Amino acid sequence: MNPPKRGAWRATLGLGAVLILPGCASWLPFSDPANRVGDALQAHRYRDALAIIERTDETHPQYGLLTQQRQGVLQASREYRQEKLALARELSAREDWSQAYQVLEDTGDRVAEPEPVDALLEQLHEREARTLRARLNQWYLAQAKALLETGQLDQDLAHHDDHRAIRILDQRARLRQQVSDGLTELGDAYADQALWRQALVSLEMAQRLTPDRVQPASLKRARKTLDSARDRARDARQETRYQHAETLVSRYQQTGRLQDLLAARTYLTQHDDTYLDTLREQVQRWSRDRFARTMAQGEALYAKGEYRAAHQLWQQVAPLDPENVELQKKLERSERVIRNLESLNTP
């Protein structure tokens, strides 16, 4: 919302004061606070307008009228501030940083409550700094990679006494040092912000360029922090796997179903971590016992002539030991007997 035009404010405040206090018209030409408030609003100087209102003495004929206008000035100031904040965000989105800063600095001097303006100004400065850091880091990393990939060139050029070779070697040495310094500075900045992965990449590359320099404390801290983070992530994964394996084992203990035993056995086979060894050995022992019992049960059924039941039982237990030669023979034998019996029963 645009503030009232100068003439409107004078009509509202100045004329109102005249109508309410006609005997005080002699104040207006010389020091009319209503007119000065109108001028300030016309120029979007809301802070100045409020200051004029607040400095007006209670004995002044326009004091009551100006006091009534205070909330309107504050509202107009807020609407103006919101408009300028939106403009600054739009400018920053286009990376027109200078214009955005100029808008905010100008707005901060005008509005009655500049705290949101100051906050956005700080955010934009940090955003620009972050963007610039990323781009500088990208350039330094590209230069470092090129220098490292052409490292043999330094040794080859060293065989020449020609001044051109010497000049290039000197340039490469200075560039190597410059890039290393730049990456170290950026790596330290990343470490200060606890951006450890970016810090590690930059600092390790700097160390590769100049391996003789003392490792910065930030590099050691980045390695330690990331190692700790990886350890915590690994521990969390291990705990999750152990709990899942324990759940599968407990389920088999409760149900005794072959499918639950197979589920636990499959999961433990897929994850061969040593911390699962105890559970794995227990499940393997159960698998061997279950396999042996089922093989014996099948033999008993087979001996009683229940060939189909024996065959089905052996098929069910086969996943516990699929390479077992004895089991394969029993399956082949029982399947052959079943086929023969079926052929006899066929008219």
C-alpha positions as CSV (number, residue, x, y, z in Angstrom):
1,M,0.0,0.0,0.0
2,N,1.4,3.4,-0.9
3,P,1.2,6.1,1.8
4,P,-1.2,8.9,1.4
5,K,0.0,11.7,-0.8
6,R,1.3,14.8,0.8
7,G,-1.8,16.8,0.1
8,A,-4.1,14.1,1.6
9,W,-2.1,14.0,4.9
10,R,-2.2,17.8,5.1
11,A,-6.0,17.6,4.6
12,T,-6.3,15.0,7.2
13,L,-4.0,16.3,9.8
14,G,-3.5,20.0,9.0
15,L,-7.0,20.9,8.2
16,G,-8.3,18.7,11.0
17,A,-6.1,20.6,13.4
18,V,-7.4,23.8,12.1
19,L,-11.0,22.7,12.5
20,I,-10.5,21.3,15.9
21,L,-8.4,24.2,17.1
22,P,-9.2,27.2,15.0
23,G,-7.6,29.5,17.5
24,C,-4.2,28.0,16.9
25,A,-3.9,28.7,13.2
26,S,-0.9,30.9,14.0
27,W,1.2,27.7,14.7
28,L,0.8,26.3,11.1
29,P,3.0,28.5,9.0
30,F,6.0,28.2,11.2
31,S,6.1,24.8,13.0
32,D,3.2,22.5,11.9
33,P,4.1,18.9,13.0
34,A,1.2,17.6,10.9
35,N,2.7,19.1,7.8
36,R,6.1,17.7,8.6
37,V,4.7,14.3,9.2
38,G,3.0,14.5,5.8
39,D,6.3,15.4,4.2
40,A,8.0,12.5,5.9
41,L,5.4,10.1,4.7
42,Q,5.5,11.4,1.2
43,A,9.2,10.6,1.2
44,H,8.6,7.2,2.8
45,R,10.5,8.3,5.9
46,Y,8.4,6.5,8.4
47,R,10.9,6.6,11.2
48,D,11.2,10.4,10.9
49,A,7.4,10.7,10.9
50,L,7.1,8.7,14.2
51,A,9.9,10.8,15.6
52,I,8.0,14.0,14.9
53,I,4.9,12.6,16.5
54,E,6.8,11.4,19.6
55,R,8.7,14.7,20.0
56,T,5.5,16.7,19.8
57,D,4.7,18.1,23.3
58,E,1.5,17.2,25.0
59,T,0.6,20.8,25.2
60,H,0.8,21.3,21.4
61,P,-2.6,21.9,19.8
62,Q,-2.1,19.0,17.4
63,Y,-0.8,16.4,19.9
64,G,-4.1,14.5,20.2
65,L,-4.6,14.3,16.5
66,L,-1.0,13.2,15.8
67,T,-1.2,10.5,18.5
68,Q,-4.3,9.1,16.7
69,Q,-2.2,8.8,13.5
70,R,0.6,6.8,15.1
71,Q,-0.9,3.3,14.3
72,G,-1.5,4.3,10.7
73,V,2.1,5.4,10.3
74,L,3.3,2.1,11.8
75,Q,1.0,0.1,9.5
76,A,2.2,2.1,6.4
77,S,5.8,1.5,7.5
78,R,5.3,-2.3,7.8
79,E,3.6,-2.5,4.4
80,Y,6.5,-0.5,2.8
81,R,9.0,-2.8,4.6
82,Q,7.3,-6.0,3.3
83,E,7.3,-4.6,-0.2
84,K,11.1,-3.8,-0.1
85,L,11.9,-7.2,1.6
86,A,10.2,-9.0,-1.3
87,L,12.1,-6.9,-3.8
88,A,15.4,-7.7,-2.1
89,R,14.6,-11.4,-2.1
90,E,13.8,-11.2,-5.8
91,L,17.1,-9.4,-6.5
92,S,19.1,-11.9,-4.5
93,A,17.5,-14.8,-6.3
94,R,18.9,-13.3,-9.5
95,E,22.2,-12.8,-7.6
96,D,22.0,-9.1,-8.0
97,W,23.6,-8.7,-4.6
98,S,24.6,-5.0,-4.8
99,Q,21.1,-3.9,-5.7
100,A,19.6,-6.1,-3.0
101,Y,21.9,-4.7,-0.3
102,Q,21.2,-1.2,-1.5
103,V,17.4,-1.7,-1.2
104,L,17.7,-3.1,2.3
105,E,20.1,-0.5,3.6
106,D,17.9,2.3,2.3
107,T,14.8,0.6,3.7
108,G,16.4,0.1,7.1
109,D,17.0,3.9,7.4
110,R,13.4,4.6,6.6
111,V,11.1,2.2,8.4
112,A,10.1,2.3,12.0
113,E,11.0,-1.3,12.9
114,P,14.1,-2.2,10.9
115,E,14.9,-5.5,12.7
116,P,13.5,-7.8,9.9
117,V,15.5,-5.7,7.4
118,D,18.7,-6.2,9.3
119,A,18.0,-9.9,9.6
120,L,17.5,-10.4,5.9
121,L,20.6,-8.3,5.1
122,E,22.6,-10.6,7.3
123,Q,21.1,-13.7,5.6
124,L,21.8,-12.4,2.1
125,H,25.4,-11.6,3.0
126,E,25.8,-15.1,4.3
127,R,24.1,-16.6,1.3
128,E,26.4,-14.7,-1.1
129,A,29.5,-15.7,0.9
130,R,28.3,-19.3,0.8
131,T,27.8,-19.2,-2.9
132,L,31.1,-17.5,-3.5
133,R,32.9,-20.1,-1.3
134,A,31.4,-22.9,-3.4
135,R,32.5,-21.4,-6.7
136,L,36.0,-20.6,-5.5
137,N,36.3,-24.1,-4.1
138,Q,35.1,-25.5,-7.4
139,W,37.8,-23.5,-9.3
140,Y,40.6,-24.4,-6.8
141,L,39.7,-28.1,-7.0
142,A,39.7,-28.0,-10.8
143,Q,43.1,-26.3,-10.8
144,A,44.4,-28.8,-8.2
145,K,43.2,-31.8,-10.2
146,A,44.9,-30.4,-13.3
147,L,48.2,-29.8,-11.5
148,L,48.2,-33.3,-10.0
149,E,47.2,-35.0,-13.3
150,T,50.2,-33.3,-15.0
151,G,52.6,-33.8,-12.2
152,Q,55.0,-35.7,-14.5
153,L,55.4,-32.5,-16.5
154,D,57.3,-30.9,-13.7
155,Q,59.9,-33.6,-13.8
156,D,60.1,-33.5,-17.6
157,L,60.5,-29.7,-17.7
158,A,63.3,-29.9,-15.1
159,H,65.5,-31.6,-17.7
160,H,65.6,-28.4,-19.7
161,D,67.7,-25.3,-19.1
162,D,65.7,-23.2,-21.5
163,H,64.3,-20.1,-19.8
164,R,60.8,-21.0,-21.0
165,A,60.8,-24.3,-19.2
166,I,62.2,-22.6,-16.1
167,R,59.4,-19.9,-16.3
168,I,56.7,-22.5,-16.6
169,L,58.0,-24.5,-13.7
170,D,58.1,-21.3,-11.6
171,Q,54.5,-20.5,-12.7
172,R,53.3,-24.0,-11.8
173,A,55.0,-23.9,-8.4
174,R,53.4,-20.5,-7.6
175,L,50.0,-21.8,-8.8
176,R,50.4,-24.9,-6.7
177,Q,51.1,-22.8,-3.6
178,Q,48.2,-20.4,-4.4
179,V,45.7,-23.2,-4.9
180,S,46.9,-25.0,-1.8
181,D,46.5,-21.8,0.3
182,G,43.1,-21.1,-1.2
183,L,41.8,-24.6,-0.5
184,T,43.2,-24.5,3.0
185,E,41.4,-21.2,3.7
186,L,38.2,-22.5,2.3
187,G,38.6,-25.8,4.1
188,D,39.1,-23.9,7.4
189,A,35.9,-21.9,6.7
190,Y,33.9,-25.1,6.0
191,A,35.3,-26.6,9.3
192,D,34.2,-23.5,11.2
193,Q,30.7,-24.1,10.0
194,A,30.9,-27.9,10.8
195,L,30.6,-28.7,7.1
196,W,33.0,-31.5,7.6
197,R,32.7,-33.4,4.2
198,Q,33.4,-30.2,2.2
199,A,36.2,-29.3,4.6
200,L,37.8,-32.7,4.2
201,V,37.7,-32.6,0.4
202,S,39.3,-29.2,0.2
203,L,41.9,-29.8,2.9
204,E,43.0,-33.2,1.7
205,M,43.4,-31.8,-1.8
206,A,45.5,-28.9,-0.4
207,Q,47.7,-31.5,1.4
208,R,48.2,-33.5,-1.8
209,L,49.4,-30.4,-3.6
210,T,51.8,-29.4,-0.9
211,P,52.6,-32.7,1.0
212,D,55.5,-31.2,2.9
213,R,53.5,-28.6,4.8
214,V,52.2,-29.3,8.3
215,Q,48.7,-30.7,8.3
216,P,46.3,-28.1,9.6
217,A,44.4,-28.9,12.8
218,S,41.1,-28.5,10.8
219,L,42.1,-31.4,8.6
220,K,42.7,-33.7,11.5
221,R,39.4,-32.6,13.1
222,A,37.5,-33.2,9.9
223,R,38.9,-36.7,9.5
224,K,38.2,-37.5,13.2
225,T,34.7,-36.1,13.0
226,L,33.8,-38.0,9.8
227,D,35.4,-41.2,11.1
228,S,33.2,-40.9,14.2
229,A,30.2,-40.2,12.1
230,R,30.9,-43.3,10.0
231,D,31.5,-45.3,13.1
232,R,28.1,-44.2,14.5
233,A,26.4,-45.0,11.2
234,R,28.0,-48.4,11.1
235,D,27.1,-49.1,14.7
236,A,23.5,-48.1,14.0
237,R,23.4,-50.4,10.9
238,Q,24.8,-53.2,12.9
239,E,22.3,-52.7,15.8
240,T,19.4,-52.7,13.3
241,R,20.7,-55.9,11.6
242,Y,21.2,-57.6,15.0
243,Q,17.8,-56.7,16.2
244,H,16.2,-58.0,13.0
245,A,18.1,-61.2,13.1
246,E,17.2,-61.6,16.8
247,T,13.5,-61.1,15.9
248,L,13.6,-63.8,13.2
249,V,15.3,-66.2,15.6
250,S,12.8,-65.5,18.3
251,R,9.9,-66.0,15.9
252,Y,11.2,-69.5,15.0
253,Q,11.5,-70.3,18.6
254,Q,7.9,-69.4,19.2
255,T,6.4,-71.0,16.1
256,G,8.7,-73.9,15.3
257,R,7.7,-73.4,11.6
258,L,10.2,-74.5,9.0
259,Q,9.5,-71.3,7.0
260,D,10.5,-69.1,10.0
261,L,13.7,-71.2,10.3
262,L,14.5,-70.7,6.7
263,A,13.8,-66.9,6.9
264,A,16.3,-66.6,9.8
265,R,18.8,-68.7,8.1
266,T,18.6,-66.8,4.8
267,Y,19.0,-63.4,6.5
268,L,22.0,-64.5,8.5
269,T,23.6,-66.0,5.4
270,Q,23.1,-62.7,3.5
271,H,24.9,-60.8,6.4
272,D,28.1,-62.5,7.3
273,D,29.2,-59.9,9.9
274,T,31.0,-61.3,12.9
275,Y,28.7,-59.8,15.4
276,L,26.0,-62.2,14.1
277,D,28.2,-65.2,14.6
278,T,26.4,-66.4,17.8
279,L,23.0,-66.2,16.2
280,R,24.3,-67.8,13.0
281,E,25.8,-70.8,14.8
282,Q,22.6,-71.3,16.7
283,V,20.5,-71.2,13.5
284,Q,22.9,-73.5,11.7
285,R,22.7,-76.0,14.6
286,W,18.9,-75.9,14.5
287,S,19.0,-76.4,10.7
288,R,21.2,-79.5,11.0
289,D,19.0,-81.0,13.7
290,R,15.8,-80.1,11.7
291,F,17.2,-81.6,8.6
292,A,18.3,-84.8,10.3
293,R,14.9,-85.3,12.0
294,T,13.0,-84.6,8.8
295,M,15.2,-87.0,6.8
296,A,14.4,-89.7,9.4
297,Q,10.7,-88.9,9.4
298,G,10.7,-89.2,5.6
299,E,12.5,-92.6,5.8
300,A,9.8,-93.8,8.3
301,L,7.0,-92.7,6.0
302,Y,8.8,-94.3,3.0
303,A,9.2,-97.6,4.9
304,K,5.4,-97.6,5.5
305,G,4.8,-97.1,1.8
306,E,3.7,-93.5,2.1
307,Y,5.9,-92.5,-0.7
308,R,4.2,-89.3,-1.7
309,A,4.2,-88.0,2.0
310,A,7.9,-88.9,2.3
311,H,8.7,-87.1,-1.0
312,Q,6.8,-84.0,0.0
313,L,8.6,-83.9,3.4
314,W,12.0,-84.2,1.8
315,Q,11.1,-81.5,-0.7
316,Q,10.2,-79.1,2.1
317,V,13.4,-79.6,4.0
318,A,15.7,-79.4,0.9
319,P,16.4,-75.6,1.2
320,L,18.2,-76.4,4.5
321,D,20.8,-78.4,2.6
322,P,20.2,-78.2,-1.1
323,E,23.5,-79.7,-2.0
324,N,23.0,-82.9,0.1
325,V,23.7,-85.9,-2.1
326,E,21.8,-88.3,0.1
327,L,18.7,-86.1,-0.1
328,Q,18.9,-85.9,-3.9
329,K,19.0,-89.7,-4.1
330,K,16.0,-90.0,-1.8
331,L,14.0,-87.5,-3.9
332,E,14.9,-89.2,-7.2
333,R,14.0,-92.6,-5.7
334,S,10.7,-91.6,-4.2
335,E,9.8,-89.7,-7.4
336,R,10.5,-92.8,-9.5
337,V,8.4,-95.0,-7.2
338,I,5.5,-92.5,-7.4
339,R,5.6,-92.4,-11.2
340,N,5.6,-96.2,-11.3
341,L,2.6,-96.4,-9.0
342,E,0.7,-93.8,-11.0
343,S,1.4,-95.7,-14.3
344,L,0.1,-98.9,-12.7
345,N,-3.1,-97.2,-11.6
346,T,-3.7,-95.7,-15.1
347,P,-6.3,-97.8,-17.0
